[in-house]
Amino acid sequence: MAYMSQEGYDKLVAELKRLESVERPKASAAIAEARDKGDLSENSEYDAAKEAQAKLENKINELKRTLTEAKIIDVSRLSNEVVQILSKVEMTNLTTKAKMTYTIVSESEANLREGKISIKTPIAQGLLNHKVGDEVEVKIPRGVIRLRIDSISI
């Protein structure tokens, strides 16, 4: 089961529609065009088009599975007392004094450019269930970082 926001769910639905209505017909057209070029046993374009179609179908099936298993979180029932999924957390790296802000989201919604990190990342795991003012040590691939939670919002 994947917990996600309504916004994240809606983005996945839109992506699925795009793949099914735009990309799938393109893939079929590419296969038809390659097939028209003759002998399929030595037709690398045909093989590439079939492979691209298979990857597309796998992606569509994966999106459908994610949407089927999705559980949309009711934001009105969330609290900003402790860090949890959909929390926006402002924190300070106690070593470098750098300020960071991340929103903790499901894996399918993670986007570092937008400041959204997956709940499965070491930082998110280290912050979960902690309160404002707590100092946490988080083990990351490059070692251990110490963070202070400055604020939590939804």
C-alpha positions in Angstrom: 0.0 0.0 0.0 1.3 3.4 -0.9 0.2 6.4 1.1 0.0 9.6 -0.9 -1.6 13.0 -1.1 -4.5 13.8 -3.3 -2.2 15.9 -5.5 0.2 13.0 -5.9 -2.6 10.7 -6.8 -4.0 13.1 -9.4 -0.5 13.5 -11.0 -0.2 9.7 -11.4 -3.7 9.5 -12.9 -2.8 12.3 -15.4 0.5 10.5 -16.3 -1.4 7.2 -16.8 -3.9 8.9 -19.1 -1.0 10.5 -21.1 0.8 7.2 -21.5 -2.4 5.4 -22.6 -3.7 8.1 -24.9 -0.6 9.6 -26.4 2.4 7.3 -25.9 0.7 4.0 -26.6 -0.6 5.1 -30.0 2.9 6.5 -30.9 4.5 3.1 -30.0 1.9 1.3 -32.1 2.6 3.6 -35.0 6.4 3.1 -34.7 5.9 -0.7 -34.8 3.6 -0.4 -37.9 6.1 1.9 -39.7 9.0 -0.5 -38.9 6.9 -3.5 -40.0 6.3 -1.8 -43.4 10.0 -1.7 -44.0 10.2 -5.4 -44.9 11.9 -8.5 -43.4 11.2 -8.6 -39.7 14.0 -11.0 -38.9 16.7 -8.4 -39.8 14.8 -5.3 -38.9 16.4 -3.5 -35.9 13.9 -0.7 -36.0 11.1 -3.2 -35.5 12.9 -4.8 -32.6 13.6 -1.4 -31.0 10.0 -0.4 -31.5 8.7 -3.6 -29.9 11.1 -3.2 -27.0 10.0 0.4 -26.5 6.4 -0.7 -26.5 7.1 -3.4 -23.9 8.8 -0.9 -21.6 5.8 1.5 -22.0 3.3 -1.3 -21.2 5.4 -2.2 -18.1 5.3 1.4 -17.0 1.5 1.6 -17.6 1.0 -1.6 -15.6 3.2 -0.3 -12.7 1.3 3.0 -12.6 -2.0 1.0 -12.5 -0.8 -1.1 -9.7 0.4 1.9 -7.7 -3.0 3.6 -8.2 -4.8 0.5 -7.2 -2.8 0.1 -4.0 -2.8 3.9 -3.2 -4.3 5.2 0.0 -5.0 8.9 -0.1 -4.2 10.6 3.2 -6.8 13.0 4.6 -4.6 16.1 5.3 -7.2 17.5 7.7 -6.5 14.6 10.1 -2.8 15.2 10.2 -1.1 16.9 13.1 2.0 19.1 13.1 3.0 17.9 16.6 5.4 15.2 15.2 7.0 14.5 11.8 5.0 12.2 9.7 4.1 11.7 6.0 3.1 15.0 4.3 4.9 17.0 7.0 6.9 20.0 5.8 10.0 20.0 8.1 12.3 22.9 8.4 15.6 21.9 10.0 19.2 22.9 10.6 22.2 20.8 10.0 24.0 21.3 13.3 27.5 20.7 11.8 27.3 23.1 8.8 24.5 25.4 10.2 22.8 25.0 6.8 19.0 25.3 6.8 16.9 22.8 4.9 13.2 22.3 4.2 11.7 19.1 3.0 8.2 17.7 2.7 8.0 14.0 3.4 6.0 12.2 0.7 5.4 8.7 -0.8 8.0 7.3 -3.0 6.0 8.0 -6.2 5.7 11.7 -5.2 9.4 12.3 -4.3 11.0 15.2 -6.3 14.1 16.7 -4.8 13.8 19.9 -7.0 10.4 20.5 -5.3 11.8 19.8 -1.9 9.9 16.5 -1.6 11.7 13.5 -0.2 10.5 9.9 0.0 9.4 8.6 3.3 11.9 5.8 2.7 15.0 8.0 2.6 17.4 7.9 5.6 16.6 11.6 6.4 12.9 11.1 6.4 13.2 7.9 8.5 15.4 9.7 11.0 12.9 12.5 11.4 9.7 10.5 11.7 7.9 10.8 15.0 10.2 13.6 16.3 9.0 17.0 17.5 10.1 20.6 17.1 13.3 21.2 18.9 14.4 17.5 18.8 18.0 16.9 17.6 18.4 13.7 15.6 21.3 11.8 14.2 20.7 10.4 10.8 22.9 7.8 9.2 23.3 8.7 5.5 25.6 7.1 2.9 28.4 9.7 3.6 28.3 9.2 7.4 26.1 10.6 10.1 24.5 14.1 10.2 23.0 15.9 13.1 19.8 17.8 12.5 17.6 20.0 14.7 13.9 20.2 13.8 13.0 23.9 13.7 9.3 23.7 12.6 6.7 21.2 11.3 3.8 22.1 9.2 1.3 20.4 7.0 
